Amino acid sequence: MTAPYLHLFYPFQSVETAQKLLKSSYQKQQIEQFEQKSYNNAYSFIYYVEHGLTYLQQSNNTPTSIKPVLMFYGMVQLIKACLLTVDPSYPESTSVLAHGVSTRKRKKQSYEFLQDEVKVQKNGLFSHFSDKMFHVKQIEGTKFSMRDLLFSIPELETSIKITKNKTPFLAVGKVGDTVIQVPQSILDDYKMTKDRFIQHFQKQTSFVFNSVKEDAILFNGVENNRHCQYSPLLYNHEKCALYIPRKKEQLTFFPEILSHYLLLYNLSMICRYETEWWGELLHTFNSSDLSLINHFLNIASVKIPFYLHGYLLNMFGIDREA
């Protein structure tokens, strides 16, 4: 069985197409010797794509016990292909080859996945692709909790509600193609007046205030949805719908692909180095963590290729419908 969206990468497995993509991107960035560099990087690009697709295809047909490892490395290879479109020298040094994040090596006896954290390192792939691909600077030592990361993926809405009795985001309505409406109930979550929220929302996003209805605030200008640009709003791929996080601190630009990287990194480390805890989680059904992890893995298998394929389309200047 072919994993969702993997077939969309097939056109990028041609030297002619790869070189054309790289050349176009390097020209736009005014990189010197763009033609020679696009020629030199074409095969590396293809091999990254091919390797990434192989990992992800295999992860689709493998038990949960090792699935996160295959998914993580499949994602990493596709990210490296995307990186080559904006960084012709990648990897310029060994410092960008490490994962770029770390996790606690030994888990406590009362360990819960949602309470775990990963920490950003000074160098490595995470900070490098975050900066080069999305212009998001990562600060060494910043910690991300698994709870916050999972609670930023709106397809998990029902699972989070059932297992944790939480609703971490609200649906954002659309009026035609150019107007969104944010529920006024968000004012209670953000502890803001209407005017203060409008100011804050416009500052954090590219939307412009339109008007106020009885139960919603309207904004103009649906954001460019190519290559992860739904952020800081959240995108539900299953419903083709936008959501707003209910924690105001999370209304900030952080492409969802970064969350998938951090979650899969930690899960892959747990698979490899916390085998006893991982085995008990998979076979005893004692924790609701398992249902969230399984649901996340299913979502990630679709959204990772969806977002990274969209990124490459953008490099070609091709729009894709949501």
C-alpha positions in Angstrom: 0.0 0.0 0.0 1.4 3.4 -1.0 1.5 5.9 1.9 -0.6 9.1 1.3 1.0 11.8 -0.8 4.3 10.0 -1.4 3.4 9.6 -5.1 3.4 13.4 -5.3 7.2 13.4 -5.0 7.7 11.2 -8.1 8.3 14.2 -10.4 11.2 15.3 -8.3 13.0 12.0 -8.9 14.3 13.2 -12.3 17.7 14.9 -12.8 16.2 17.4 -15.3 13.4 18.4 -12.9 15.7 18.5 -9.9 18.2 20.7 -11.7 15.4 23.0 -13.0 14.0 23.4 -9.5 17.4 24.1 -7.9 18.4 26.5 -10.6 15.2 28.5 -10.3 15.5 28.7 -6.6 19.2 29.7 -6.6 18.5 32.3 -9.3 15.8 33.9 -7.2 18.2 34.1 -4.2 20.9 35.6 -6.5 23.4 32.8 -5.6 26.6 33.0 -7.5 27.3 30.2 -10.0 23.6 29.1 -9.7 23.7 26.9 -12.8 26.8 25.0 -11.7 25.5 24.5 -8.2 22.2 23.3 -9.4 23.9 20.7 -11.6 26.2 19.6 -8.7 23.3 19.2 -6.2 20.7 17.5 -8.5 21.7 14.0 -7.7 22.0 14.7 -4.0 18.5 16.1 -4.1 17.1 13.0 -5.9 18.8 10.6 -3.4 17.5 12.5 -0.4 14.0 12.3 -1.9 14.3 8.6 -2.8 15.7 7.7 0.6 13.0 9.7 2.4 10.2 8.1 0.4 11.7 4.6 1.1 11.7 5.2 4.9 8.2 6.6 4.9 6.8 3.8 2.6 8.3 1.2 4.9 6.9 3.0 8.0 3.5 2.6 6.5 3.8 -1.1 6.6 5.6 -1.7 9.9 4.6 -2.2 13.5 4.2 0.7 15.9 7.1 -0.5 17.9 9.6 0.8 15.2 7.4 3.1 13.2 8.6 6.4 14.8 12.2 5.6 13.9 11.4 5.1 10.2 9.1 8.1 10.1 11.7 10.4 11.7 14.5 9.4 9.3 12.1 9.6 6.3 11.2 13.1 7.3 14.8 14.1 7.9 15.8 13.0 4.3 12.9 15.0 2.7 13.9 18.0 4.8 17.5 17.7 3.5 16.1 17.7 0.0 14.1 20.9 0.8 17.2 22.4 2.4 19.2 22.0 -0.8 16.7 24.4 -2.5 17.7 27.2 -0.2 21.2 26.2 1.0 23.3 25.0 -2.0 26.3 24.3 0.4 24.4 21.9 2.7 25.9 20.2 4.6 28.7 22.8 4.8 30.0 21.5 8.1 29.5 18.5 10.4 27.7 20.8 13.0 24.5 20.7 10.9 24.4 16.9 10.7 23.3 16.3 14.3 19.6 16.3 15.1 19.9 19.6 16.9 17.7 18.7 19.9 18.2 16.5 22.9 16.1 14.7 25.4 16.5 13.3 28.9 18.5 10.1 28.5 16.9 8.1 31.3 13.2 8.4 32.0 11.8 8.7 35.6 9.8 5.8 37.0 6.6 7.8 36.8 7.4 9.0 33.3 4.5 10.3 31.1 5.1 11.1 27.4 3.0 14.3 27.5 5.2 15.7 30.4 8.4 15.0 28.6 10.5 17.8 26.9 13.1 18.2 24.2 15.7 20.9 24.3 17.2 22.8 21.4 21.0 22.5 20.9 23.3 25.2 19.7 23.9 23.5 16.3 22.2 20.8 14.3 19.6 20.1 11.7 16.6 21.5 13.7 17.9 25.0 14.0 19.4 24.9 10.6 16.3 24.0 8.6 14.1 26.1 10.9 16.1 29.2 10.0 16.9 28.4 6.3 13.5 27.2 5.3 11.1 29.2 7.5 13.3 32.1 8.9 12.5 31.0 12.4 15.5 31.4 14.7 15.8 28.8 17.5 17.4 29.7 20.8 19.8 27.3 22.4 18.3 25.7 25.5 14.7 26.4 24.6 12.5 23.5 25.8 9.4 22.2 24.0 6.9 20.0 25.9 5.2 17.0 24.2 1.9 18.2 25.5 2.2 21.6 23.8 3.4 20.1 20.6 0.5 17.5 20.5 -2.0 20.2 21.4 -1.0 22.2 18.3 -2.2 19.5 15.9 -5.9 20.0 15.3 -6.6 16.6 13.9 -6.1 15.3 17.4 -9.0 17.3 18.6 -11.4 14.4 19.4 -8.6 12.2 20.9 -7.5 15.0 23.2 -11.1 15.7 24.2 -11.7 12.1 25.1 -8.4 11.3 26.8 -7.5 14.6 28.4 -10.9 16.4 28.5 -9.2 19.4 26.9 -10.1 21.6 23.9 -6.8 23.4 23.1 -8.0 25.2 19.9 -11.2 26.7 18.4 -12.4 26.4 14.9 -12.1 29.5 12.7 -14.8 30.0 10.2 -14.3 31.1 6.5 -16.6 33.5 4.6 -15.8 32.9 1.0 -12.1 32.8 0.1 -11.0 36.1 1.6 -12.5 36.4 5.1 -12.2 34.4 8.3 -14.2 34.7 11.4 -12.7 34.1 14.9 -15.1 33.2 17.7 -15.5 35.9 20.3 -15.1 33.3 23.0 -11.4 33.5 22.3 -11.4 36.8 24.3 -12.0 34.8 27.5 -9.1 32.5 26.8 -6.7 35.3 25.9 -8.1 37.6 28.7 -8.2 40.4 26.3 -10.7 43.1 25.3 -12.0 43.0 21.8 -9.8 45.9 20.7 -6.7 44.5 22.3 -7.3 41.1 20.6 -7.8 42.7 17.2 -4.5 44.5 17.6 -2.7 41.4 18.8 -4.1 39.2 16.1 -3.1 41.6 13.3 0.4 41.8 14.8 0.9 38.1 14.9 -0.7 37.3 11.5 -1.1 38.9 8.1 -4.9 39.3 8.6 -6.5 42.7 8.6 -9.6 43.6 10.7 -12.8 43.6 8.9 -15.8 43.9 11.2 -17.5 42.5 14.4 -20.5 40.2 14.4 -22.4 39.2 17.4 -20.4 36.0 18.0 -17.3 36.5 15.9 -14.6 38.9 14.8 -14.0 39.0 11.0 -10.6 39.5 9.3 -9.6 39.9 5.7 -7.0 38.2 3.7 -6.7 34.4 4.0 -3.0 33.8 4.4 -0.8 32.2 1.7 -1.3 28.5 2.5 1.8 27.2 0.6 4.7 25.5 2.4 3.4 25.5 5.9 2.2 29.1 5.9 -1.0 28.4 7.8 0.9 29.3 11.0 0.3 30.9 13.5 -3.2 29.5 12.8 -3.5 25.7 12.8 -4.6 23.7 9.8 -6.8 20.6 10.0 -6.0 18.7 6.9 -8.9 16.2 7.3 -11.5 19.0 7.4 -9.6 21.6 5.3 -10.3 24.0 8.2 -8.3 26.6 10.3 -8.1 26.7 14.1 -6.8 29.2 16.6 -4.8 28.0 19.7 -6.6 28.9 22.9 -3.3 29.7 24.6 -2.3 33.2 23.5 1.4 32.3 23.8 1.0 29.8 21.0 -0.4 32.3 18.6 3.1 32.8 17.1 4.7 31.7 13.8 5.9 28.1 14.3 5.3 26.0 11.2 3.7 22.7 12.1 6.4 20.7 10.4 8.7 21.8 13.3 6.3 20.2 15.8 6.3 16.9 13.8 10.1 16.9 13.8 10.3 17.4 17.6 7.6 14.8 18.4 9.1 12.2 16.0 12.6 12.8 17.3 11.5 12.1 20.9 9.5 9.1 19.9 12.3 7.6 17.9 14.7 8.1 20.8 12.2 6.3 23.1 11.9 3.5 20.6 15.6 2.9 20.6 16.7 3.7 24.2 13.7 3.3 26.4 12.7 -0.1 25.2 11.2 -1.3 28.4 8.9 1.7 28.9 8.0 1.6 25.2 7.2 -2.1 25.3 5.0 -1.7 28.4 3.1 1.2 26.8 2.4 -0.8 23.6 1.3 -4.0 25.3 -0.3 -3.1 28.7 -2.7 -0.3 27.5 -2.3 1.3 30.9 -1.8 4.9 29.6 -3.9 7.1 27.4 -0.6 8.3 25.9 -0.7 5.4 23.5 -3.9 6.4 21.8 -2.6 10.0 21.3 0.8 8.7 20.0 -0.9 6.2 17.6 -3.3 8.9 16.3 -0.4 11.4 15.9 1.6 8.8 13.9 -1.3 8.3 11.5 -1.7 12.1 11.1 2.0 12.7 10.6 2.2 10.0 7.9 -0.1 12.3 5.9 0.9 15.8 6.9 4.7 15.4 6.6 4.7 14.6 2.9 1.8 17.1 2.4 3.7 20.0 3.9 7.1 19.2 2.4 5.7 18.6 -1.0 3.9 22.0 -0.7 7.3 23.5 0.2 8.9 22.2 -3.0 5.9 23.3 -5.1 6.4 26.8 -3.7 10.0 26.7 -4.9 8.6 26.1 -8.4 6.2 28.9 -7.9 3.2 26.5 -8.1 0.1 27.1 -6.0 -1.7 24.2 -4.4 -5.3 24.3 -3.2 -5.7 23.5 0.5 
